[in-house]
Amino acid sequence: MLAHGDDRARRSTATEPGPGTLCQVIDWFGPKSFTFGGERFRIEVEAAVLYHMRSELGDWVLGKDQNMVQRFLEQHGDRLDRRRVVELGIFEGGSVVFDYLVCKPDRLVAVELRDHRVAPLDEFVDRHGLGGTIRLHYGVDQGDLVTLTRIVDEEFAGAPIDLVIDDASHLYAPTRASFEVLFPRLRPNGVYVIEDWDWAHHDEWQAEGGYFAGQPALTNLVVEILMFAGTRPDIVTEVSITERVAEIVRGPAELDGAIDLSSMYLARGRVFEPVF
Ligand SMILES: C[S@@+](CC[C@H](N)C(=O)[O-])C[C@H]1O[C@@H](n2cnc3c(N)ncnc32)[C@H](O)[C@@H]1O
């Protein structure tokens, strides 16, 4: 691991100023380590490596690659309209800290299946007096519609959400369930991010006995969302697909609570089932 501040290892000092990066600057120390907002981050997407890494206060583990980090900053940094944010999947807390520093939201609600708390993240929240801003919910399955609904109802009291980042299970059914609850709650032009949508198209994720073995591809959900966008452009105005990241933009049409995704698109009279 590169030493913090090691000038020899310093690969690039900053992103060029551009949309979304006018003030916020990342200092890269090689392709897998950077500092931002006074915090150091170590990034990794290889599950076998990532799941053995641990965060410490000021030295955070983040499950993203360099492109994802840069894109997130460009899309969501230096804006005043990322006030209410939901993140699914806390892991070691690095993404909560990074998203907080990029968006500086009024409220960041994060949900995690595992029920043990991330001590450095609690310490970060305490030290910066962010207990009313960063709201951590452990032991919650993103597929549990009732609990997820209760959490967002309580945390946002009916106010619309600006940004959702789903980096939790990456499985078709629970990812779809979260989308059905959270997408309708976005404000017009609010953004829903689904990370690692493309795991079915990478050899390394297909291992027999591995986490995704036998699971329907998340791509099936992306196809359903495309059909949703085609059928109801007043509700989904844009779907953008890049490596690892799908971004879905909310249109202006009002919705009354959660949707049943299957009923939101026309498919030539057929019922869509995951195809692979
Ligand atoms: C790849 S990690 C990413 C964490 C974090 N967003 C980051 O970038 O560092 C995915 C996290 O989602 C959690 N997770 C998996 N399935 C989940 C589910 N059904 N509901 C909520 N969280 C889940 C895992 O326990 C893990 O901590």
The ligand as a Tripos MOL2 file, in Angstrom:
@<TRIPOS>MOLECULE
LIG
   27    29     1     0     0
SMALL
NO_CHARGES

@<TRIPOS>ATOM
      1 C1        -19.8180   -4.2080   -2.4450 C.3       1 LIG1
      2 S1        -20.2790   -3.6990   -0.8300 S.3       1 LIG1
      3 C2        -20.3120   -1.9970   -1.1990 C.3       1 LIG1
      4 C3        -20.3780   -1.1120   -0.0300 C.3       1 LIG1
      5 C4        -20.1430    0.3530   -0.2220 C.3       1 LIG1
      6 N1        -21.2260    0.9980   -0.9350 N.3       1 LIG1
      7 C5        -18.8220    0.7130   -0.8370 C.2       1 LIG1
      8 O1        -18.7960    1.2330   -1.9740 O.co2     1 LIG1
      9 O2        -17.7890    0.5250   -0.2000 O.co2     1 LIG1
     10 C6        -21.9710   -4.2160   -0.7460 C.3       1 LIG1
     11 C7        -22.5930   -4.1110    0.6400 C.3       1 LIG1
     12 O3        -24.0020   -4.3760    0.5100 O.3       1 LIG1
     13 C8        -24.4140   -5.1970    1.5690 C.3       1 LIG1
     14 N2        -25.5960   -5.9780    1.1520 N.ar      1 LIG1
     15 C9        -25.6230   -7.1530    0.4760 C.ar      1 LIG1
     16 N3        -26.8800   -7.5660    0.2930 N.ar      1 LIG1
     17 C10       -27.6690   -6.6340    0.8620 C.ar      1 LIG1
     18 C11       -29.0760   -6.5020    1.0110 C.ar      1 LIG1
     19 N4        -29.9180   -7.4350    0.5310 N.pl3     1 LIG1
     20 N5        -29.5710   -5.4150    1.6520 N.ar      1 LIG1
     21 C12       -28.7210   -4.4600    2.1410 C.ar      1 LIG1
     22 N6        -27.3800   -4.5380    2.0410 N.ar      1 LIG1
     23 C13       -26.8470   -5.6060    1.4060 C.ar      1 LIG1
     24 C14       -23.2160   -6.0760    1.8780 C.3       1 LIG1
     25 O4        -23.2750   -6.5890    3.1860 O.3       1 LIG1
     26 C15       -22.0670   -5.1120    1.6530 C.3       1 LIG1
     27 O5        -21.7130   -4.4650    2.8230 O.3       1 LIG1
@<TRIPOS>BOND
     1     1     2 1
     2     2     3 1
     3     2    10 1
     4     3     4 1
     5     4     5 1
     6     5     6 1
     7     5     7 1
     8     7     8 2
     9     7     9 1
    10    10    11 1
    11    11    12 1
    12    11    26 1
    13    12    13 1
    14    13    14 1
    15    13    24 1
    16    14    15 ar
    17    14    23 ar
    18    15    16 ar
    19    16    17 ar
    20    17    18 ar
    21    17    23 ar
    22    18    19 1
    23    18    20 ar
    24    20    21 ar
    25    21    22 ar
    26    22    23 ar
    27    24    25 1
    28    24    26 1
    29    26    27 1
@<TRIPOS>SUBSTRUCTURE
     1 LIG1         1 GROUP 0 **** ****
